[in-house]
Amino acid sequence: MIAGWTHAVFPINDASRIGEARRYAAQAIGGMEWDDDDAGRLALVVTELGTNLLHHAQQGRLLIAARTAAAEIEIVAVDDGPGIENLPRYMMDGVSSGSTPGTGLGAVKRLANDFDVHTVVPDGTVCVARIRRGRPDFRYVRPAPLHVGAICVAAPGERECGDAWAVALAPDRVCAIVADGLGHGPEAAKASSAATQAFARHAGEDPGDVVQCVHQALQATRGAAVCVTDWDLTGATLAYAGAGNINGRLLSGVFDKSIVTQHGTAGAQIRRPGVATTEVPRYALVLLHSDGIESRWKPDRLRPVLQRDPTLVAAILWRDHTRHRDDVTVVVLRCEE
């Protein structure tokens, strides 16, 4: 079971925000048994990415999440432009577009256990870096053949995210839930957390039955919109059920299909959840998001990165289509061929 993580967001509009992000990351590794070398790598990556955003980007943000099960910290750097004209040059270790402690994105790639970057002029750049306990060349053995990425952030001004998500893995299938607690803040967080806990107890059962169990578990909460999916990797089919405005897409370079569920609020009032099934084309992603993302978005900017790190995909969607007033969750599932 992958218990979904959330990201803290740091707008990098002042040098002090870089220090704030670095201190947050240092606190997040508490209990992970990191040594000083690993903590130093983390601090340098946060500083390097933050400094690049401050000096060269428009609307730069650092997103930081603790992924406890893997003893790792994920850092996502996002901006709205201007993009990098000659990315291969700036990926060379020791080359920087300015004066930064680690001298460039090449240093970030060297220090990170996982790294991916995508840039388009003038739209902007997204970098994903993960730092884990152990040597920089240590690669966490992820549950092949599945890759999971996500962006999950609280509404502006809130300390707790009212969305939650989780993924359950088996050798031949993957089940997922995205839950959006009604409203936002602590009470919404209680509802969405109760939804993922119920999902953890029943994952692998019929998606409609799982939604019904979630509905029962949320009776004492304010309720939530939920979507539950069950991806049969062998049969290349996706079964899904839900209630409320969690949106989904199956997306590849040549395919785009929406996942639509019924109206209602789990924990308040829903009809008996119906289950729909659809084929999952080769190379397609399964993408789920809460209504903090605009419902009608075009996939043009995502198609060049569909086979890249799923968190990169999620971050681009968040950057380009967030509503800026609500909790946001984007979950991306990709099956390796």
TAVENLIN-V61954 format. One record per pair of residues at least 24 apart in sequence whose ideal C-beta (glycine too) atoms are under 7 Angstrom apart, sorted by the first residue. I is the first residue (numbers start at 0). J is the second residue. D is the distance in whole Angstrom. If there is no record, write none. Layout:
# TAVENLIN-V61954
I/J/D
I/J/D
This chain:
# TAVENLIN-V61954
0/165/7
0/167/5
0/199/6
1/147/6
1/165/6
1/166/4
2/165/6
3/149/6
3/151/6
3/163/6
3/164/4
3/165/5
3/195/7
4/64/4
4/65/6
4/66/5
4/151/7
5/64/6
5/151/5
5/152/7
5/160/5
6/62/4
6/63/6
6/64/4
6/75/7
6/150/6
6/151/6
6/152/5
7/63/5
8/60/6
8/62/6
8/152/5
9/60/7
9/61/4
10/60/5
11/49/5
11/52/4
11/53/5
11/59/4
11/60/6
11/61/6
14/53/6
17/46/6
17/49/4
17/50/6
17/53/7
20/45/5
20/49/6
20/61/5
20/63/6
21/45/5
21/46/6
23/63/6
24/63/5
24/72/6
27/63/7
27/65/4
27/72/6
28/72/6
31/70/5
31/132/6
32/132/7
33/132/5
37/130/7
37/132/5
40/110/5
40/130/6
40/135/7
41/72/6
41/130/5
43/100/6
43/101/5
43/110/6
44/74/6
44/107/5
44/110/5
44/111/6
44/128/5
44/130/6
45/74/6
46/100/5
47/99/5
47/100/6
47/101/4
47/106/6
47/107/5
48/74/6
48/76/4
48/107/6
48/126/6
48/128/7
50/99/5
51/99/6
52/76/6
52/78/6
54/97/5
55/96/6
55/97/7
57/81/7
62/150/7
62/152/7
69/131/6
69/139/5
70/131/6
70/132/5
71/112/7
71/129/5
71/130/6
71/131/4
71/139/7
72/129/7
72/130/5
73/129/5
73/310/7
74/128/5
75/125/7
75/127/5
75/310/7
75/314/5
76/126/4
77/125/5
77/314/6
77/318/5
78/123/5
78/124/6
79/123/5
80/121/5
80/122/6
80/123/5
81/120/6
81/121/5
82/118/5
82/119/5
82/120/4
82/121/6
82/122/6
82/123/6
82/124/6
83/118/4
83/124/6
84/120/6
86/118/5
109/135/7
110/135/6
111/135/7
112/137/6
112/138/6
112/139/7
115/307/6
115/308/4
115/311/5
117/304/5
117/307/7
117/311/6
125/311/6
125/314/5
125/315/6
125/318/7
127/308/5
127/310/5
127/311/5
127/314/7
142/168/5
143/335/6
144/334/5
144/335/4
145/173/5
145/332/7
145/334/6
146/309/5
146/333/5
146/335/7
147/309/6
147/332/6
148/308/6
148/309/3
148/310/3
148/312/6
148/313/5
148/331/5
149/310/7
149/313/6
149/328/7
149/329/6
149/330/5
149/331/7
150/310/7
150/313/4
150/314/5
150/317/5
150/327/7
150/329/5
151/328/5
152/327/5
153/326/6
154/183/4
154/324/7
154/325/5
154/326/5
155/323/7
155/324/7
157/183/5
157/184/5
159/184/6
159/185/5
159/188/4
160/188/6
160/326/5
161/187/3
161/188/5
161/191/6
161/326/4
162/191/6
162/289/5
162/326/4
162/327/7
162/328/4
163/191/4
163/192/5
163/194/7
163/195/5
164/195/7
164/328/5
164/330/5
165/195/4
165/198/6
165/199/6
167/202/4
167/203/7
169/203/7
171/231/7
171/232/5
171/233/5
172/229/6
172/230/6
172/231/5
172/232/6
173/230/5
173/232/7
173/332/6
174/202/5
174/203/6
174/228/7
174/229/5
175/228/5
175/287/7
175/330/6
175/332/6
176/225/6
176/226/7
176/227/5
177/226/5
177/245/5
177/287/5
177/289/6
177/328/6
177/330/6
178/223/5
178/225/5
179/223/6
179/224/4
179/243/7
179/245/6
179/289/4
179/290/6
179/326/7
180/221/7
180/223/5
181/221/5
181/222/5
181/223/6
181/264/6
182/221/7
183/325/6
183/326/5
186/221/5
187/221/7
189/220/6
190/217/6
190/220/4
190/221/5
190/222/6
190/223/4
190/266/6
191/223/5
193/217/5
193/220/6
194/223/5
194/225/5
194/265/7
198/227/7
205/274/6
206/238/5
206/239/6
206/240/4
206/274/5
207/240/4
207/272/4
207/273/6
207/274/4
210/240/5
210/241/6
210/242/6
210/265/7
210/272/4
211/272/6
213/265/5
214/265/4
214/266/6
214/269/6
217/265/5
217/266/3
218/266/6
220/266/5
222/264/4
222/265/6
222/266/4
222/267/4
223/264/7
223/265/5
223/266/6
224/264/6
225/265/5
226/260/6
226/287/6
228/285/6
228/287/7
230/279/7
230/285/6
230/332/7
232/334/6
235/278/6
235/279/5
236/276/6
236/277/7
236/278/6
236/279/6
237/276/7
237/277/5
237/279/5
237/285/6
238/274/6
238/276/5
239/275/6
240/272/4
240/273/6
240/274/5
242/269/4
242/272/7
244/290/5
245/287/6
245/289/6
246/288/6
246/294/6
247/286/6
247/287/5
248/286/5
249/277/7
249/279/6
249/283/5
249/285/6
250/283/6
250/284/5
250/286/6
250/298/6
250/301/7
250/305/7
251/280/6
251/282/5
251/283/4
251/305/7
252/282/7
252/302/6
252/305/6
254/280/5
254/283/6
255/298/6
284/312/7
284/331/6
284/332/7
284/333/5
285/332/4
286/331/5
287/330/5
288/316/7
288/328/6
288/329/4
289/326/6
289/327/6
289/328/5
290/325/7
291/321/6
291/322/6
291/325/4
291/326/5
291/327/3
292/316/6
292/320/5
292/321/6
292/327/6
292/329/6
293/320/4
293/322/6
296/320/5
309/333/5
